[in-house]
């Protein structure tokens, strides 16, 4: 069964609205600017924005419509790709304290992007930019320290 982009986008908007509304009901922590409501509200507004973009069709030009594209790799071990996300999480749990957040997350993004079929330039740029943006969000916005390890963040 396939659902249209308008339906799935609308579902994401509804899910994001529910997350933002639920987050707004959480009590504030006295003496802190950022409380427990911040993260669910940020996620909710992000989901709402992404859902709206999907519903109006932004990004459809990036989908593969050409039948001449090579088929995804299949074989006896191709089903093991489902183990990549848990393996990356296990890698983070074992390596983050030693390597630090930035190198560990960069390795995870690079391996995850390549496993999903990204080309090298895109995978490398995502591995450089993604962890830095996530670290900034956690450190500056949420004030959650992440392991510094071998490569501490300059901020």
DSSP file (Angstrom, degrees, kcal/mol; ACC not computed):
  #  RESIDUE AA STRUCTURE BP1 BP2  ACC     N-H-->O    O-->H-N    N-H-->O    O-->H-N    TCO  KAPPA ALPHA  PHI   PSI    X-CA   Y-CA   Z-CA
    1    1 A X              0   0    0      0, 0.0     2,-0.4     0, 0.0     0, 0.0   0.000 360.0 360.0 360.0 129.9    0.0    0.0    0.0
    2    2 A X        -     0   0    0      0, 0.0     2,-0.4     0, 0.0     0, 0.0  -0.917 360.0-154.1-112.6 137.5    1.3    3.4   -1.0
    3    3 A X        -     0   0    0     -2,-0.4     2,-0.0     1,-0.1     0, 0.0  -0.827  24.8-110.0-106.0 147.7    0.3    6.6    0.6
    4    4 A X     >  -     0   0    0     -2,-0.4     4,-2.3     1,-0.1     5,-0.2  -0.282  27.0-112.5 -71.1 161.7    0.5   10.0   -1.2
    5    5 A X  H  > S+     0   0    0      1,-0.2     4,-2.6     2,-0.2     5,-0.2   0.819 116.9  58.6 -63.9 -30.6    3.0   12.6   -0.1
    6    6 A X  H  > S+     0   0    0      2,-0.2     4,-2.1     3,-0.2    -1,-0.2   0.897 108.2  44.9 -67.3 -38.4    0.1   14.8    1.1
    7    7 A X  H  > S+     0   0    0      2,-0.2     4,-2.2    -3,-0.2    -2,-0.2   0.948 117.1  42.9 -70.7 -48.2   -1.1   12.1    3.5
    8    8 A X  H  X S+     0   0    0     -4,-2.3     4,-2.1     2,-0.2    -2,-0.2   0.895 115.6  49.9 -67.1 -37.8    2.3   11.2    4.9
    9    9 A X  H  X S+     0   0    0     -4,-2.6     4,-2.2    -5,-0.2    -1,-0.2   0.911 110.9  49.6 -63.8 -41.5    3.3   14.9    5.1
   10   10 A X  H  X S+     0   0    0     -4,-2.1     4,-2.3    -5,-0.2    -2,-0.2   0.865 108.7  53.0 -64.6 -35.8    0.0   15.7    6.9
   11   11 A X  H  X S+     0   0    0     -4,-2.2     4,-2.6     2,-0.2    -1,-0.2   0.899 109.2  49.1 -66.1 -39.7    0.7   12.8    9.3
   12   12 A X  H  X S+     0   0    0     -4,-2.1     4,-2.7     2,-0.2    -2,-0.2   0.887 109.9  51.4 -66.1 -37.9    4.1   14.2   10.1
   13   13 A X  H  X S+     0   0    0     -4,-2.2     4,-2.5     2,-0.2    -2,-0.2   0.927 112.1  46.8 -63.0 -43.8    2.6   17.7   10.7
   14   14 A X  H  X S+     0   0    0     -4,-2.3     4,-2.4     2,-0.2    -2,-0.2   0.913 113.0  48.7 -64.6 -42.4    0.1   16.1   13.1
   15   15 A X  H  X S+     0   0    0     -4,-2.6     4,-2.3     2,-0.2    -2,-0.2   0.916 112.9  48.0 -63.3 -42.8    2.8   14.1   14.9
   16   16 A X  H  X S+     0   0    0     -4,-2.7     4,-2.7     2,-0.2     5,-0.2   0.893 110.8  50.8 -64.4 -40.2    4.9   17.3   15.1
   17   17 A X  H  X S+     0   0    0     -4,-2.5     4,-2.6     2,-0.2     5,-0.2   0.906 110.5  49.5 -64.2 -40.5    2.0   19.3   16.4
   18   18 A X  H  X S+     0   0    0     -4,-2.4     4,-2.6     2,-0.2    -2,-0.2   0.904 112.3  48.1 -64.7 -40.2    1.3   16.6   19.1
   19   19 A X  H  X S+     0   0    0     -4,-2.3     4,-2.5     2,-0.2    -2,-0.2   0.930 113.8  45.7 -65.5 -45.6    4.9   16.6   20.1
   20   20 A X  H  X S+     0   0    0     -4,-2.7     4,-1.9     2,-0.2    -2,-0.2   0.909 114.9  47.7 -65.0 -41.4    5.2   20.4   20.4
   21   21 A X  H  X S+     0   0    0     -4,-2.6     4,-0.8    -5,-0.2    -2,-0.2   0.926 113.2  47.6 -65.4 -44.7    1.9   20.6   22.3
   22   22 A X  H >< S+     0   0    0     -4,-2.6     3,-0.8     1,-0.2     4,-0.4   0.906 112.0  50.8 -63.1 -40.9    2.8   17.8   24.7
   23   23 A X  H >< S+     0   0    0     -4,-2.5     3,-1.3     1,-0.2    -1,-0.2   0.858 103.4  58.6 -64.3 -35.0    6.2   19.5   25.2
   24   24 A X  H 3< S+     0   0    0     -4,-1.9    -1,-0.2     1,-0.3    -2,-0.2   0.722  99.2  60.0 -68.9 -18.3    4.6   22.8   26.0
   25   25 A X  T << S+     0   0    0     -3,-0.8    -1,-0.3    -4,-0.8    -2,-0.2   0.600  80.6 105.3 -83.5 -11.5    2.7   21.2   28.8
   26   26 A X  S <  S-     0   0    0     -3,-1.3    11,-0.1    -4,-0.4     2,-0.1  -0.447  79.5-108.8 -71.0 141.7    5.9   20.2   30.7
   27   27 A X        -     0   0    0     -2,-0.1     9,-0.5     1,-0.1    10,-0.2  -0.378  31.3-113.1 -72.5 149.1    6.6   22.3   33.7
   28   28 A X        -     0   0    0      7,-0.1     2,-0.6     8,-0.1    -1,-0.1  -0.431  24.2-119.8 -75.8 154.1    9.6   24.7   33.6
   29   29 A X    >   -     0   0    0      3,-0.2     3,-1.8    -2,-0.1    -1,-0.1  -0.861  34.2-114.4 -94.9 122.3   12.6   24.2   35.8
   30   30 A X  T 3  S+     0   0    0     -2,-0.6     3,-0.1     1,-0.2    -1,-0.0  -0.305  96.8  15.1 -59.7 133.7   13.1   27.1   38.2
   31   31 A X  T 3  S+     0   0    0      1,-0.2     2,-0.4     2,-0.0    -1,-0.2   0.471 105.0 101.4  85.6   2.7   16.3   29.0   37.5
   32   32 A X    <   -     0   0    0     -3,-1.8    -1,-0.2     1,-0.1    -3,-0.2  -0.963  57.9-154.6-123.4 138.6   16.9   27.6   34.1
   33   33 A X  S    S+     0   0    0     -2,-0.4     2,-0.6     1,-0.2    -1,-0.1   0.881  89.5  47.4 -72.7 -38.6   16.2   29.2   30.7
   34   34 A X  S    S+     0   0    0    108,-0.1    -1,-0.2    -6,-0.0     2,-0.1  -0.918  74.4 171.2-110.3 121.6   15.9   25.8   28.9
   35   35 A X    >   -     0   0    0     -2,-0.6     3,-1.3    -3,-0.1     4,-0.4  -0.342  53.4 -72.1-114.1-164.3   13.8   23.2   30.6
   36   36 A X  T 3> S+     0   0    0     -9,-0.5     4,-0.6     1,-0.3     3,-0.1   0.636 122.2  67.2 -69.0 -13.3   12.4   19.8   29.6
   37   37 A X  H 3> S+     0   0    0    -10,-0.2     4,-1.6     1,-0.2    -1,-0.3   0.707  83.7  75.2 -78.4 -19.5    9.9   21.3   27.2
   38   38 A X  H <> S+     0   0    0     -3,-1.3     4,-2.5     1,-0.2     5,-0.2   0.930  92.4  47.2 -63.2 -50.1   12.6   22.5   24.8
   39   39 A X  H  > S+     0   0    0     -4,-0.4     4,-2.6     1,-0.2     5,-0.2   0.938 113.5  44.9 -65.1 -49.6   13.6   19.3   23.1
   40   40 A X  H  X S+     0   0    0     -4,-0.6     4,-2.3     1,-0.2    -1,-0.2   0.853 114.9  50.7 -63.6 -29.8   10.1   17.9   22.3
   41   41 A X  H  X S+     0   0    0     -4,-1.6     4,-2.7     2,-0.2     5,-0.2   0.908 110.4  47.9 -72.9 -39.4    9.1   21.4   21.1
   42   42 A X  H  X S+     0   0    0     -4,-2.5     4,-2.3     2,-0.2    -2,-0.2   0.940 115.0  45.9 -62.8 -46.4   12.1   21.7   18.8
   43   43 A X  H  X S+     0   0    0     -4,-2.6     4,-2.8    -5,-0.2     5,-0.2   0.917 112.7  51.7 -62.1 -43.0   11.5   18.2   17.4
   44   44 A X  H  X S+     0   0    0     -4,-2.3     4,-2.4    -5,-0.2    -2,-0.2   0.929 111.2  45.1 -60.9 -47.0    7.8   18.9   17.0
   45   45 A X  H  X S+     0   0    0     -4,-2.7     4,-2.3     2,-0.2    -1,-0.2   0.874 113.1  52.2 -66.4 -35.5    8.4   22.1   15.0
   46   46 A X  H  X S+     0   0    0     -4,-2.3     4,-2.6    -5,-0.2     5,-0.2   0.922 110.5  47.5 -64.0 -43.7   11.0   20.4   12.9
   47   47 A X  H  X S+     0   0    0     -4,-2.8     4,-2.9     1,-0.2     5,-0.2   0.900 110.9  51.9 -63.3 -40.4    8.6   17.5   12.1
   48   48 A X  H  X S+     0   0    0     -4,-2.4     4,-2.3    -5,-0.2    -1,-0.2   0.923 111.6  46.6 -62.4 -43.3    5.9   20.0   11.3
   49   49 A X  H  X S+     0   0    0     -4,-2.3     4,-2.1     2,-0.2    -2,-0.2   0.931 115.1  45.1 -64.7 -45.4    8.2   21.9    8.9
   50   50 A X  H  X S+     0   0    0     -4,-2.6     4,-2.4     1,-0.2    -2,-0.2   0.910 112.9  51.2 -65.2 -41.5    9.4   18.7    7.2
   51   51 A X  H  X S+     0   0    0     -4,-2.9     4,-2.6    -5,-0.2    -1,-0.2   0.898 109.6  50.1 -62.2 -40.7    5.9   17.3    7.0
   52   52 A X  H  X S+     0   0    0     -4,-2.3     4,-2.0    -5,-0.2    -1,-0.2   0.906 110.4  49.8 -64.8 -40.8    4.7   20.5    5.4
   53   53 A X  H  <>S+     0   0    0     -4,-2.1     5,-2.2     1,-0.2     4,-0.5   0.896 112.7  47.2 -65.1 -38.8    7.5   20.4    2.8
   54   54 A X  H ><5S+     0   0    0     -4,-2.4     3,-1.0     3,-0.2    -2,-0.2   0.923 110.4  53.0 -66.1 -43.3    6.7   16.8    2.0
   55   55 A X  H 3<5S+     0   0    0     -4,-2.6    -2,-0.2     1,-0.3    -1,-0.2   0.855 110.4  46.0 -63.4 -35.9    3.0   17.6    1.7
   56   56 A X  T 3<5S-     0   0    0     -4,-2.0    -1,-0.3    -5,-0.1    -2,-0.2   0.496 119.6-108.5 -88.9  -1.0    3.5   20.4   -0.8
   57   57 A X  T X 5 +     0   0    0     -3,-1.0     3,-1.6    -4,-0.5     4,-0.3   0.597  58.8 158.8  94.0  11.0    5.9   18.4   -2.9
   58   58 A X  T 3 <S+     0   0    0     -5,-2.2    -1,-0.3     1,-0.2    -2,-0.1  -0.524  70.8  22.4 -67.3 131.3    9.3   20.0   -2.1
   59   59 A X  T >  S+     0   0    0     -2,-0.3     3,-1.6     4,-0.0     4,-0.4   0.392  80.4 120.3  95.6  -3.0   12.0   17.5   -2.9
   60   60 A X  G X   +     0   0    0     -3,-1.6     3,-1.3     1,-0.3    -2,-0.1   0.809  69.0  65.7 -64.1 -26.0   10.1   15.3   -5.3
   61   61 A X  G 3  S+     0   0    0     -4,-0.3    -1,-0.3     1,-0.3     4,-0.1   0.693  94.1  60.6 -69.2 -15.7   12.7   16.1   -7.9
   62   62 A X  G <  S+     0   0    0     -3,-1.6    -1,-0.3     2,-0.1    -2,-0.2   0.607  84.0 100.0 -85.2 -11.7   15.3   14.3   -5.8
   63   63 A X  S <  S-     0   0    0     -3,-1.3     2,-0.7    -4,-0.4    -4,-0.0  -0.407  86.0-104.7 -75.2 152.1   13.4   11.0   -6.0
   64   64 A X        +     0   0    0      1,-0.2    -1,-0.1    -2,-0.1    -2,-0.1  -0.670  51.2 155.2 -80.6 113.1   14.6    8.4   -8.5
   65   65 A X        +     0   0    0     -2,-0.7     2,-0.5    -4,-0.1    -1,-0.2   0.461  43.6  99.9-111.1  -7.6   12.2    8.3  -11.4
   66   66 A X    >   -     0   0    0      1,-0.1     3,-1.1     2,-0.0    -2,-0.0  -0.697  57.2-158.5 -87.5 124.7   14.6    6.9  -14.0
   67   67 A X  T 3  S+     0   0    0     -2,-0.5    -1,-0.1     1,-0.2     4,-0.1   0.598  87.0  72.7 -77.0 -10.0   14.2    3.2  -14.6
   68   68 A X  T 3  S+     0   0    0      2,-0.1    -1,-0.2     3,-0.0     3,-0.1   0.540  71.5 111.7 -80.8  -5.5   17.8    3.0  -16.0
   69   69 A X  S <  S-     0   0    0     -3,-1.1     2,-0.1     1,-0.1    -5,-0.0  -0.386  81.7-100.1 -64.8 144.0   19.2    3.4  -12.4
   70   70 A X        -     0   0    0      1,-0.1    -1,-0.1    -2,-0.0     3,-0.1  -0.379  40.4-108.5 -65.4 145.1   20.9    0.3  -11.2
   71   71 A X        -     0   0    0      1,-0.1     3,-0.1    -3,-0.1    -1,-0.1  -0.347  44.1 -87.8 -69.2 152.9   18.9   -1.8   -8.8
   72   72 A X        -     0   0    0      1,-0.1     2,-0.2    -2,-0.0    -1,-0.1  -0.287  56.2 -89.6 -59.6 148.7   19.8   -1.9   -5.1
   73   73 A X        -     0   0    0     -3,-0.1     2,-0.3     5,-0.0    -1,-0.1  -0.398  52.6-179.1 -64.1 128.4   22.4   -4.4   -4.3
   74   74 A X        +     0   0    0     -2,-0.2     2,-0.3    -3,-0.1     3,-0.0  -0.909  17.2 121.2-126.0 157.4   20.9   -7.7   -3.3
   75   75 A X  S >  S-     0   0    0     -2,-0.3     3,-0.9     1,-0.1     4,-0.4  -0.966  74.1 -63.0 170.4-176.4   22.5  -10.9   -2.3
   76   76 A X  T 3  S+     0   0    0     -2,-0.3     3,-0.2     1,-0.2    -1,-0.1   0.788 132.3  38.1 -65.3 -25.7   22.6  -13.4    0.5
   77   77 A X  T >  S+     0   0    0      1,-0.2     3,-1.6     2,-0.1    -1,-0.2   0.396  86.5  96.6-104.4   2.7   24.0  -10.9    3.0
   78   78 A X  G X  S+     0   0    0     -3,-0.9     3,-1.4     1,-0.3    -1,-0.2   0.790  76.4  63.9 -66.6 -25.1   22.0   -7.8    1.9
   79   79 A X  G >  S+     0   0    0     -4,-0.4     3,-1.2     1,-0.3    -1,-0.3   0.682  86.4  73.4 -69.2 -16.7   19.5   -8.4    4.6
   80   80 A X  G X  S+     0   0    0     -3,-1.6     3,-2.1     1,-0.2    -1,-0.3   0.595  71.4  86.5 -73.8  -9.0   22.2   -7.8    7.2
   81   81 A X  G X  S+     0   0    0     -3,-1.4     3,-1.6     1,-0.3     4,-0.4   0.752  74.3  71.9 -62.2 -20.9   22.1   -4.1    6.4
   82   82 A X  G <  S+     0   0    0     -3,-1.2     4,-0.5     1,-0.3    -1,-0.3   0.714  90.1  60.6 -65.7 -18.5   19.3   -3.9    8.9
   83   83 A X  G <> S+     0   0    0     -3,-2.1     4,-2.0     1,-0.2    -1,-0.3   0.522  80.8  87.2 -85.2  -6.1   22.0   -4.4   11.6
   84   84 A X  H <> S+     0   0    0     -3,-1.6     4,-2.6    -4,-0.2     5,-0.2   0.942  85.4  49.6 -63.6 -49.7   23.9   -1.2   10.6
   85   85 A X  H  > S+     0   0    0     -4,-0.4     4,-2.2    -3,-0.2     5,-0.2   0.941 114.2  44.0 -59.0 -47.1   22.0    1.2   12.9
   86   86 A X  H  > S+     0   0    0     -4,-0.5     4,-2.3     1,-0.2    -1,-0.2   0.885 113.4  52.7 -64.6 -32.8   22.3   -0.9   16.0
   87   87 A X  H  X S+     0   0    0     -4,-2.0     4,-2.4     2,-0.2    -1,-0.2   0.899 108.9  49.4 -66.1 -38.8   25.9   -1.6   15.2
   88   88 A X  H  X S+     0   0    0     -4,-2.6     4,-2.3     2,-0.2    -2,-0.2   0.884 110.7  50.1 -66.7 -38.1   26.6    2.2   14.9
   89   89 A X  H  X S+     0   0    0     -4,-2.2     4,-2.4    -5,-0.2    -2,-0.2   0.902 110.9  49.2 -65.6 -40.0   24.8    2.8   18.2
   90   90 A X  H  X S+     0   0    0     -4,-2.3     4,-2.0     2,-0.2    -2,-0.2   0.907 109.6  52.4 -63.7 -41.2   26.9    0.1   19.9
   91   91 A X  H  X S+     0   0    0     -4,-2.4     4,-2.5     1,-0.2     5,-0.3   0.916 109.4  49.7 -59.2 -43.5   30.0    1.7   18.3
   92   92 A X  H  X S+     0   0    0     -4,-2.3     4,-2.4     1,-0.2     5,-0.3   0.930 109.6  50.8 -61.7 -44.7   29.0    5.1   19.8
   93   93 A X  H  < S+     0   0    0     -4,-2.4     4,-0.3     1,-0.2    -1,-0.2   0.859 118.0  38.7 -62.2 -35.0   28.5    3.6   23.2
   94   94 A X  H  < S+     0   0    0     -4,-2.0     4,-0.2    -5,-0.2    -1,-0.2   0.794 126.5  31.7 -85.5 -29.2   31.9    2.0   23.2
   95   95 A X  H  X>S+     0   0    0     -4,-2.5     4,-3.0    -5,-0.2     5,-0.7   0.649  93.2  83.5-107.6 -17.0   33.9    4.7   21.5
   96   96 A X  H  X5S+     0   0    0     -4,-2.4     4,-1.6    -5,-0.3     8,-0.1   0.876  92.0  49.6 -63.0 -39.3   32.4    8.1   22.5
   97   97 A X  H  45S+     0   0    0     -4,-0.3    52,-0.2    -5,-0.3    -1,-0.2   0.877 120.6  36.1 -67.5 -35.2   34.3    8.4   25.8
   98   98 A X  H  45S+     0   0    0     -3,-0.2    52,-0.3    -4,-0.2    -2,-0.2   0.948 130.4  28.2 -81.7 -53.1   37.6    7.6   24.2
   99   99 A X  H  <5S-     0   0    0     -4,-3.0    51,-1.6    50,-0.2    52,-0.8   0.827 106.7-127.6 -78.9 -32.6   37.4    9.3   20.8
  100  100 A X     X< -     0   0    0     -4,-1.6     4,-1.6    -5,-0.7    48,-0.2  -0.257  28.7 -74.2  99.3 166.1   34.9   12.0   21.8
  101  101 A X  H  > S+     0   0    0     46,-3.2     4,-3.3     2,-0.2     5,-0.3   0.942 122.1  53.5 -65.8 -49.3   31.6   13.0   20.2
  102  102 A X  H  > S+     0   0    0     45,-0.3     4,-2.0    49,-0.3    -1,-0.2   0.921 114.2  38.0 -60.1 -50.8   32.9   14.8   17.1
  103  103 A X  H  > S+     0   0    0     -4,-0.4     4,-2.2     2,-0.2    -1,-0.2   0.912 118.9  49.4 -66.9 -38.5   35.1   12.0   15.7
  104  104 A X  H  X S+     0   0    0     -4,-1.6     4,-2.3     1,-0.2    -2,-0.2   0.936 113.5  45.2 -65.0 -45.9   32.7    9.2   16.8
  105  105 A X  H  X S+     0   0    0     -4,-3.3     4,-2.7    -5,-0.2     5,-0.2   0.869 111.0  54.3 -66.4 -35.5   29.7   10.9   15.2
  106  106 A X  H  X S+     0   0    0     -4,-2.0     4,-2.4    -5,-0.3    -1,-0.2   0.917 109.8  46.8 -63.8 -42.4   31.6   11.7   12.0
  107  107 A X  H  X S+     0   0    0     -4,-2.2     4,-2.6     2,-0.2     5,-0.3   0.916 112.9  50.1 -64.1 -42.5   32.5    8.0   11.6
  108  108 A X  H  X S+     0   0    0     -4,-2.3     4,-2.6     2,-0.2    -2,-0.2   0.921 112.4  45.9 -63.1 -44.3   28.9    7.1   12.3
  109  109 A X  H  X S+     0   0    0     -4,-2.7     4,-2.8     2,-0.2     5,-0.2   0.911 113.3  50.0 -66.2 -41.8   27.5    9.5    9.7
  110  110 A X  H  X S+     0   0    0     -4,-2.4     4,-2.3    -5,-0.2    -2,-0.2   0.944 115.0  42.5 -62.3 -48.4   30.1    8.5    7.1
  111  111 A X  H  X S+     0   0    0     -4,-2.6     4,-2.2     1,-0.2    -2,-0.2   0.901 115.9  49.3 -66.4 -40.3   29.4    4.8    7.5
  112  112 A X  H  X S+     0   0    0     -4,-2.6     4,-1.5    -5,-0.3    -2,-0.2   0.914 111.9  48.0 -65.1 -42.5   25.6    5.3    7.7
  113  113 A X  H  <>S+     0   0    0     -4,-2.8     5,-2.8     1,-0.2     4,-0.3   0.915 113.2  47.5 -65.0 -43.2   25.6    7.5    4.6
  114  114 A X  H ><5S+     0   0    0     -4,-2.3     3,-1.2    -5,-0.2    -1,-0.2   0.886 109.3  54.2 -65.6 -37.1   27.7    5.0    2.6
  115  115 A X  H 3<5S+     0   0    0     -4,-2.2    -1,-0.2     1,-0.3    -2,-0.2   0.819 107.6  51.2 -65.8 -29.4   25.5    2.1    3.8
  116  116 A X  T 3<5S-     0   0    0     -4,-1.5    -1,-0.3    -5,-0.1    -2,-0.2   0.439 127.4-100.1 -87.6   0.6   22.5    4.0    2.4
  117  117 A X  T < 5 +     0   0    0     -3,-1.2    -3,-0.2    -4,-0.3    -2,-0.1   0.635  64.9 157.7  97.3  14.9   24.2    4.5   -0.9
  118  118 A X      < -     0   0    0     -5,-2.8    -1,-0.2    -6,-0.1     2,-0.1  -0.407  43.8-113.4 -70.8 148.8   25.5    8.1   -0.7
  119  119 A X     >  -     0   0    0      1,-0.1     4,-2.6    -2,-0.1     3,-0.3  -0.445  32.6-103.6 -77.6 159.0   28.4    9.1   -2.9
  120  120 A X  H  > S+     0   0    0      1,-0.2     4,-2.8     2,-0.2     5,-0.3   0.869 116.6  52.2 -55.8 -46.3   31.7    9.9   -1.3
  121  121 A X  H  > S+     0   0    0      1,-0.2     4,-2.1     2,-0.2    -1,-0.2   0.922 115.0  42.4 -60.3 -41.4   31.6   13.7   -1.6
  122  122 A X  H  > S+     0   0    0     -3,-0.3     4,-2.5     2,-0.2     5,-0.2   0.921 114.8  50.1 -68.7 -43.3   28.1   13.9    0.0
  123  123 A X  H  X S+     0   0    0     -4,-2.6     4,-2.1     1,-0.2    -2,-0.2   0.907 113.2  46.1 -62.2 -42.4   29.0   11.3    2.7
  124  124 A X  H  X S+     0   0    0     -4,-2.8     4,-1.4    -5,-0.2    -1,-0.2   0.916 112.9  48.8 -68.8 -42.7   32.2   13.2    3.7
  125  125 A X  H  X S+     0   0    0     -4,-2.1     4,-2.6    -5,-0.3     5,-0.3   0.896 112.9  48.1 -66.0 -37.8   30.5   16.6    3.7
  126  126 A X  H  X S+     0   0    0     -4,-2.5     4,-2.2     1,-0.2     5,-0.4   0.885 109.4  53.8 -66.1 -37.9   27.7   15.2    5.9
  127  127 A X  H  < S+     0   0    0     -4,-2.1     4,-0.3    -5,-0.2    -1,-0.2   0.766 115.0  40.9 -68.9 -24.4   30.2   13.6    8.2
  128  128 A X  H  X S+     0   0    0     -4,-1.4     4,-0.7    -5,-0.1    -2,-0.2   0.897 124.3  33.4 -86.6 -45.9   32.0   16.9    8.7
  129  129 A X  H  X S+     0   0    0     -4,-2.6     4,-2.2    -5,-0.2     5,-0.2   0.901 110.8  60.3 -81.0 -42.8   29.0   19.2    9.0
  130  130 A X  H  X S+     0   0    0     -4,-2.2     4,-2.5    -5,-0.3     5,-0.2   0.925 105.2  44.6 -56.7 -55.3   26.4   17.0   10.7
  131  131 A X  H  > S+     0   0    0     -5,-0.4     4,-2.6    -4,-0.3    -1,-0.2   0.854 112.3  53.8 -61.1 -33.3   28.3   16.3   14.0
  132  132 A X  H  X S+     0   0    0     -4,-0.7     4,-2.4     2,-0.2    -1,-0.2   0.929 110.8  45.7 -65.6 -44.0   29.3   19.9   14.3
  133  133 A X  H  X S+     0   0    0     -4,-2.2     4,-2.2     2,-0.2    -2,-0.2   0.901 114.0  48.4 -66.0 -40.6   25.7   21.1   14.0
  134  134 A X  H  X S+     0   0    0     -4,-2.5     4,-2.5    -5,-0.2     5,-0.2   0.915 111.7  50.1 -65.3 -41.8   24.5   18.4   16.5
  135  135 A X  H  X S+     0   0    0     -4,-2.6     4,-3.0    -5,-0.2     5,-0.3   0.915 110.0  50.6 -62.6 -42.5   27.2   19.3   18.9
  136  136 A X  H  X>S+     0   0    0     -4,-2.4     4,-2.7     2,-0.2     5,-1.0   0.917 110.5  49.8 -60.4 -43.0   26.3   23.0   18.7
  137  137 A X  I  X>S+     0   0    0     -4,-2.2     5,-2.2     1,-0.2     4,-0.7   0.924 116.4  40.8 -63.2 -44.3   22.7   22.2   19.3
  138  138 A X  I  <5S+     0   0    0     -4,-2.5     6,-3.4     3,-0.2     5,-0.3   0.907 122.6  39.4 -70.6 -41.2   23.4   20.1   22.4
  139  139 A X  I  <5S+     0   0    0     -4,-3.0    -3,-0.2     4,-0.3    -2,-0.2   0.934 128.5  25.7 -77.8 -47.4   26.1   22.4   23.8
  140  140 A X  I  <5S+     0   0    0     -4,-2.7    -3,-0.2    -5,-0.3    -2,-0.1   0.904 132.0  30.3 -86.8 -44.1   24.7   25.9   23.1
  141  141 A X  I  <<S+     0   0    0     -5,-1.0    -3,-0.2    -4,-0.7    -4,-0.1   0.948 133.9  24.6 -84.5 -51.6   21.0   25.3   23.0
  142  142 A X  S   <S-     0   0    0     -5,-2.2    -3,-0.2    -6,-0.2    -4,-0.2   0.623  92.3-136.0 -90.9 -13.6   20.3   22.4   25.3
  143  143 A X        +     0   0    0     -6,-0.3     2,-0.6    -5,-0.3    -4,-0.3   0.891  51.4 147.7  57.3  43.5   23.4   22.9   27.5
  144  144 A X        -     0   0    0     -6,-3.4    -1,-0.2    -7,-0.1     2,-0.2  -0.943  44.6-133.5-108.1 117.9   24.2   19.2   27.5
  145  145 A X        -     0   0    0     -2,-0.6     2,-0.3    -3,-0.1    -6,-0.0  -0.485  18.8-158.6 -72.5 139.7   27.9   18.4   27.6
  146  146 A X        -     0   0    0     -2,-0.2     2,-0.1   -11,-0.1   -44,-0.1  -0.843  36.9 -81.1-113.6 154.7   29.1   15.8   25.1
  147  147 A X        -     0   0    0     -2,-0.3   -46,-3.2     1,-0.1   -45,-0.3  -0.318  35.6-158.9 -59.6 126.9   32.4   13.8   25.5
  148  148 A X    >   +     0   0    0    -48,-0.2     3,-0.8     1,-0.1   -46,-0.2   0.919  32.3 154.7 -75.1 -43.3   35.4   15.9   24.3
  149  149 A X  T 3   -     0   0    0    -52,-0.2     3,-0.3     1,-0.2   -49,-0.3  -0.185  68.8 -19.6  57.0-140.7   37.8   13.0   23.7
  150  150 A X  T 3  S+     0   0    0    -51,-1.6     2,-0.4   -52,-0.3    -1,-0.2   0.752 140.9  38.6 -73.5 -27.4   40.6   13.5   21.2
  151  151 A X  S <  S-     0   0    0     -3,-0.8   -49,-0.3   -52,-0.8    -1,-0.2  -0.727  77.0-166.5-129.6  81.4   39.0   16.4   19.4
  152  152 A X        -     0   0    0     -2,-0.4     2,-0.1    -3,-0.3    -4,-0.1  -0.362  31.9-102.6 -69.3 149.7   37.2   18.8   21.8
  153  153 A X        -     0   0    0      1,-0.1    -1,-0.1     2,-0.0    -5,-0.0  -0.423  23.6-129.7 -69.2 144.6   34.9   21.4   20.3
  154  154 A X              0   0    0      1,-0.2    -1,-0.1    -2,-0.1    -2,-0.1   0.537 360.0 360.0 -76.3  -3.9   36.4   24.9   20.1
  155  155 A X              0   0    0      0, 0.0    -1,-0.2     0, 0.0    -2,-0.0   0.425 360.0 360.0-104.8 360.0   33.4   26.5   21.7
